[in-house]
């Protein structure tokens, strides 16, 4: 998808208008189409011998090899389990934004957005600007932390101005901003009909004695982003954990190389820093890869690296300030009740998973064997982030000791027909 989720091109006249960065990316691809092989609707499903990359377009499978590889797998939203989160009408904020851009249709008539981070503001502002009824936006972080953001991110005035525009749109359209509160449960029978929210302390632990309830038929949840790491893991790249950067991500050097000298990591998949950082990192890694192939001189590499490095430091300062406000706090783990489903694929409730942890399931493989957590189609991409945090809490260990999910081929679903039909071999 040229431009990624943030710069996705709208496909409906009722959708938000295209953004300049996304349009520029797509124009550059068209202008250089004789040098770039763009394959849309194609995904990597496996890596073999840590060098042969297998991709599929749904109809056939192709094996690719390369001397230098740049991985930009992006990120996914973090949504901790809470009562009612599996009801129809509850979705991620990013999913609601994709729906809006693809069809121009809002996810409901009375919409609530809740969680943490700037994505909530962007999606709420886009919906409100198009005339959709956004009932309220709940930010778990305090009002003071948001008001202090311009002081912490003064090196990125354009991004700060963009955020102020979102706040201005919400104020102008009458959308209520509620700080220091989170949604603690969603209600409904066949679909969402309302939500309950409560104030939280500095660790985001909710005060359930002060719960309030409002009617809503759409709830968009997002507690920041997590890097998608399966490609890095299957390539054998060294990983590290940093809560401020979304969790597990690959180690990189100044040129954005991973521990694999022929594999580069860019964008939110390498540690959440935002769309602006992803563009700059892509340029930096591209020049470093070209230099490794002899297509870029030492002087060219040094000049480009110096210029992009300065710009990246400014953008990363803004990203770090945002992450400081919105990274997941420990109180989110208090939202689950015994009957809350924590693994949607296998329909496992928290009491079953907790029992598995208490009986020795303190790493991914053991808990998976004991409870079936992570055996569904998502391969633990959605359940393990919360489950691993619960393990760390219950066993009083650091997240780096608990570890990431285990990855093996196929890392994406592939049909037997596509697997049997080999389209081509490229090298």
C-alpha positions in Angstrom: 0.0 0.0 0.0 1.9 3.1 -1.2 2.1 5.6 1.6 1.1 3.1 4.3 -2.0 3.4 6.5 -1.4 7.0 7.5 -1.0 8.2 3.9 -3.5 5.9 2.4 -5.2 7.4 -0.6 -9.0 8.0 -0.1 -11.3 6.0 -2.4 -14.6 7.8 -1.7 -15.7 11.4 -2.4 -17.1 11.4 1.2 -13.7 10.4 2.7 -11.1 12.9 4.1 -9.0 14.5 1.4 -5.6 13.2 0.4 -2.6 14.4 2.4 0.4 16.1 0.6 3.0 13.5 1.9 0.9 10.6 0.5 0.4 12.2 -2.8 4.1 13.0 -3.1 5.1 9.4 -2.4 2.7 8.1 -5.1 4.0 10.6 -7.6 7.6 9.6 -6.9 6.6 5.9 -7.5 5.0 6.7 -10.8 8.0 8.9 -11.9 10.4 6.0 -11.2 8.3 3.1 -12.3 11.0 2.0 -14.7 13.4 1.5 -11.7 10.9 0.2 -9.1 8.9 -3.0 -9.2 5.8 -2.2 -7.2 3.7 -5.3 -6.3 0.4 -4.4 -4.6 -1.9 -6.9 -2.8 1.2 -9.0 -2.2 2.5 -10.1 1.2 5.5 -12.0 2.6 4.4 -15.4 3.9 7.8 -17.0 4.7 11.5 -16.6 4.8 13.8 -19.7 4.2 17.5 -20.1 4.9 17.2 -16.5 6.2 17.6 -15.2 2.6 14.9 -16.6 0.3 11.8 -14.4 0.7 8.5 -16.0 -0.3 5.6 -13.7 -1.3 2.1 -14.3 -2.5 -0.5 -12.3 -4.3 -3.3 -14.7 -3.3 -3.1 -16.6 -6.6 0.5 -17.7 -6.8 3.7 -17.7 -4.7 7.0 -16.1 -5.7 10.5 -16.6 -4.3 12.7 -13.4 -4.2 16.3 -13.0 -3.3 18.2 -9.8 -2.7 21.7 -8.6 -1.7 20.2 -5.9 0.5 16.8 -5.9 2.2 14.9 -3.0 3.8 12.0 -4.1 6.0 9.2 -1.7 6.8 6.4 -3.9 8.2 4.7 -1.1 10.1 2.8 -1.4 13.4 -0.5 -2.5 14.8 -2.6 -0.9 17.5 -2.5 -2.1 21.1 -5.9 -2.9 22.6 -5.9 -4.4 26.0 -8.8 -6.8 26.8 -11.8 -5.4 28.7 -15.3 -6.5 29.3 -17.4 -6.2 26.1 -14.5 -5.5 23.8 -15.5 -8.4 21.4 -19.0 -6.8 20.8 -19.8 -5.8 17.2 -19.4 -2.0 17.1 -16.1 -2.1 19.0 -13.0 -1.7 16.7 -9.6 -0.1 16.6 -9.3 3.6 15.8 -7.0 2.7 12.9 -9.7 0.4 11.6 -12.3 3.1 11.8 -9.9 5.5 9.9 -9.4 2.9 7.2 -13.2 2.5 6.9 -13.6 6.2 6.6 -10.9 6.6 3.9 -12.0 3.6 1.9 -15.8 4.2 1.9 -16.5 7.6 3.5 -18.7 5.7 6.0 -18.4 6.2 9.8 -18.5 3.1 12.0 -21.7 4.3 13.7 -24.1 7.1 14.5 -22.9 7.9 18.1 -19.2 7.3 18.1 -16.8 7.2 21.1 -13.0 7.2 20.8 -10.9 6.1 23.8 -7.3 5.1 24.7 -4.2 7.2 24.3 -2.1 8.9 21.7 -2.5 11.3 18.8 -4.3 8.8 16.5 -7.5 9.3 18.5 -7.3 13.0 17.8 -6.7 12.6 14.1 -9.5 10.1 13.6 -12.0 12.0 15.7 -11.2 15.3 13.9 -11.6 13.6 10.5 -15.0 12.2 11.5 -16.3 15.4 13.0 -15.1 17.5 10.1 -17.2 15.2 7.8 -20.3 15.7 9.9 -20.3 12.5 11.9 -21.4 12.5 15.5 -18.4 12.0 17.8 -19.9 11.9 21.3 -16.6 12.1 23.2 -12.9 11.3 23.1 -11.4 9.8 26.3 -7.6 10.2 26.7 -6.1 8.2 29.6 -3.3 10.7 29.9 -3.9 13.9 31.9 -4.7 17.3 30.4 -1.5 18.7 31.8 0.7 16.2 30.0 -0.9 17.2 26.7 -0.6 20.9 27.4 3.1 20.4 28.1 3.7 18.7 24.8 4.7 21.9 22.8 7.5 22.5 25.3 8.8 19.0 25.0 8.5 18.9 21.2 9.6 22.4 20.3 12.1 21.0 17.7 9.1 19.8 15.5 6.9 22.8 15.2 5.1 21.5 12.1 3.9 18.3 14.0 2.9 20.4 17.0 0.9 22.7 14.7 -0.8 19.7 13.1 -1.9 18.5 16.5 -3.2 21.9 17.4 -5.4 21.8 14.3 -6.9 18.6 15.5 -7.7 20.1 18.8 -9.2 23.2 17.1 -11.4 21.0 14.9 -12.7 19.1 17.8 -13.5 22.2 19.8 -15.2 23.9 16.8 -17.4 20.9 16.2 -18.4 20.5 19.8 -16.6 17.2 20.5 -16.0 16.6 24.2 -12.4 15.8 25.2 -12.2 13.9 28.5 -8.7 13.6 30.0 -7.5 11.1 32.7 -10.4 8.7 31.9 -10.7 5.4 30.1 -13.4 3.1 28.9 -13.7 0.2 31.4 -16.5 -1.8 29.8 -18.7 -2.0 26.7 -22.4 -3.0 26.9 -24.8 -4.6 24.6 -26.4 -7.9 23.6 -26.0 -8.5 19.9 -24.0 -5.3 19.4 -22.7 -2.3 21.2 -25.3 0.0 22.8 -23.2 1.9 25.4 -19.9 2.2 27.3 -18.8 2.8 30.9 -15.9 5.1 31.7 -14.0 6.0 34.8 -11.2 8.3 36.0 -7.7 6.8 36.3 -4.6 7.6 38.4 -1.1 8.2 37.1 -0.7 4.5 36.5 -4.0 4.4 34.6 -5.7 2.3 37.3 -9.4 3.0 37.1 -11.5 4.2 40.0 -14.6 2.0 39.4 -16.5 3.8 42.2 -16.8 6.8 39.9 -18.0 5.1 36.8 -20.2 6.9 34.3 -22.2 5.4 31.4 -23.2 6.9 28.1 -25.0 5.5 25.0 -22.9 4.7 21.9 -23.1 2.4 18.9 -19.5 2.6 17.9 -16.4 2.5 20.1 -12.9 3.1 18.6 -10.1 1.9 20.9 -6.4 2.5 20.6 -3.6 2.6 23.2 -0.8 3.4 20.9 1.1 1.3 18.4 3.3 -1.9 18.6 5.9 -2.7 16.0 5.2 -5.8 13.8 8.2 -7.9 14.4 7.6 -11.2 12.8 9.7 -10.5 9.7 12.7 -9.3 11.8 12.4 -12.4 14.0 12.3 -14.8 11.1 15.3 -13.1 9.5 17.2 -13.8 12.8 17.6 -10.1 13.8 18.4 -9.4 17.4 15.5 -7.9 19.3 15.1 -5.6 22.3 12.2 -4.4 24.4 11.3 -0.7 25.1 7.9 0.2 26.3 8.4 3.8 25.1 8.9 2.6 21.5 5.9 0.2 21.4 7.5 -3.0 22.8 9.7 -5.4 21.0 11.7 -4.0 18.0 15.0 -4.8 16.2 18.4 -3.5 17.3 19.8 -1.0 14.7 23.0 0.9 14.1 23.3 4.6 12.9 22.6 3.5 9.3 19.5 1.5 10.4 21.1 -1.9 9.8 19.9 -4.7 12.0 22.2 -7.3 13.5 21.9 -8.9 10.0 24.3 -6.6 7.9 22.1 -7.1 4.8 18.8 -6.3 6.5 17.7 -2.7 7.4 14.8 -1.8 9.6 12.7 1.4 9.0 9.4 2.9 10.1 7.2 2.0 13.1 8.1 -1.7 12.7 11.5 -0.8 13.9 10.2 1.2 16.9 7.3 3.6 16.9 8.3 7.1 15.9 5.6 8.2 13.5 5.0 8.6 9.8 7.4 11.5 9.3 10.2 9.5 10.8 9.4 6.5 8.6 9.9 8.6 5.4 13.2 9.9 6.6 14.4 6.5 7.8 13.4 5.0 4.4 15.7 7.5 2.6 18.6 6.9 5.0 18.4 3.1 4.7 17.9 3.3 1.0 21.2 5.3 0.6 23.0 3.0 2.9 21.8 0.0 1.0 22.8 1.7 -2.3 26.3 2.4 -0.8 26.7 -1.3 0.1 25.9 -2.2 -3.5 28.4 0.2 -4.9 25.8 2.6 -6.3 26.5 5.5 -3.8 30.0 7.0 -3.1 31.4 7.4 0.4 31.0 11.2 0.1 27.4 10.8 -1.0 26.6 8.5 1.9 28.2 10.7 4.4 26.4 13.9 3.2 23.0 12.3 3.0 23.4 10.6 6.4 24.4 13.9 8.0 21.4 15.8 6.5 18.9 13.1 7.2 20.3 12.5 10.7 19.6 16.1 11.7 16.0 15.9 10.5 15.5 12.5 12.1 16.7 13.8 15.5 14.1 16.5 15.4 11.3 14.2 14.4 12.4 11.5 17.0 12.2 14.2 19.7 8.6 14.8 18.9 7.9 11.0 18.7 9.6 10.5 22.1 7.4 13.3 23.6 4.3 11.6 22.3 5.3 8.2 23.5 6.0 9.6 26.9 2.4 10.7 27.1 0.7 7.7 25.6 2.7 4.5 26.3 0.6 1.8 28.0 0.6 2.0 31.9 0.2 -0.9 34.3 -3.4 0.0 35.2 -4.6 -1.3 31.8 -4.1 -4.8 33.1 -6.7 -4.3 35.8 -9.5 -4.0 33.2 -9.9 -7.8 32.7 -12.4 -9.8 34.7 -12.5 -13.6 35.1 -15.0 -13.8 32.2 -13.3 -11.4 29.8 -12.1 -13.0 26.6 -8.4 -12.4 26.2 -7.7 -14.6 23.2 -10.4 -13.9 20.6 -9.3 -16.6 18.1 -9.6 -19.4 20.7 -12.3 -17.7 22.8 -10.2 -18.0 26.0 -11.3 -16.2 29.1 -8.9 -14.5 31.5 -9.6 -17.0 34.3 -8.4 -19.9 32.0 -5.2 -18.0 31.0 -4.5 -16.9 34.5 -4.7 -20.5 35.7 -2.3 -21.5 32.9 0.2 -18.9 34.0 -0.1 -19.9 37.7 0.5 -23.5 36.7 3.8 -22.7 35.0 2.9 -21.1 31.6 5.3 -18.3 32.1 6.6 -18.0 28.5 4.9 -18.1 25.1 5.5 -21.8 24.2 4.4 -23.1 27.6 1.3 -21.0 27.9 0.4 -21.8 24.3 0.6 -25.6 25.1 -1.3 -25.2 28.3 -4.2 -23.0 27.1 -4.1 -22.9 23.3 -3.5 -19.1 23.5 -2.0 -17.9 20.3 -3.0 -21.0 18.2 -5.6 -19.1 16.2 -5.3 -17.3 12.8 -3.7 -14.2 14.3 -0.8 -16.4 15.7 -0.8 -14.5 19.0 -0.2 -11.1 17.4 -3.2 -9.6 19.3 -3.4 -11.7 22.5 0.3 -12.1 23.4 1.1 -8.4 24.0 -1.4 -8.3 26.9 -0.8 -11.8 28.0 3.0 -11.3 28.2 2.4 -8.1 30.4 0.2 -10.1 32.7 2.9 -12.8 33.0 5.5 -10.1 33.9 3.1 -8.7 36.5 2.1 -12.0 38.1 5.7 -13.4 38.1 7.4 -10.0 39.0 9.7 -10.3 36.0 10.8 -7.8 33.3 9.2 -8.0 29.9 12.5 -8.8 28.3 12.6 -11.9 30.4 9.2 -13.0 29.3 10.1 -12.6 25.6 8.3 -12.0 22.3 6.1 -14.4 20.4 7.8 -17.3 18.6 7.6 -17.0 14.8 7.8 -19.7 12.2 6.7 -20.1 8.6 4.1 -19.4 7.3 4.0 -16.0 9.0 0.8 -15.1 7.0 -2.0 -17.4 5.9 -1.5 -18.8 2.4 -3.8 -21.0 0.4 -2.6 -24.4 -0.8 -3.4 -23.3 -4.4 -1.1 -20.3 -4.1 1.5 -22.4 -2.4 1.5 -25.0 -5.2 1.5 -22.4 -8.0 4.9 -20.9 -8.3 4.7 -17.6 -10.3 8.4 -16.9 -10.8 11.9 -16.9 -9.3 13.7 -13.6 -9.1 17.3 -13.0 -8.1 
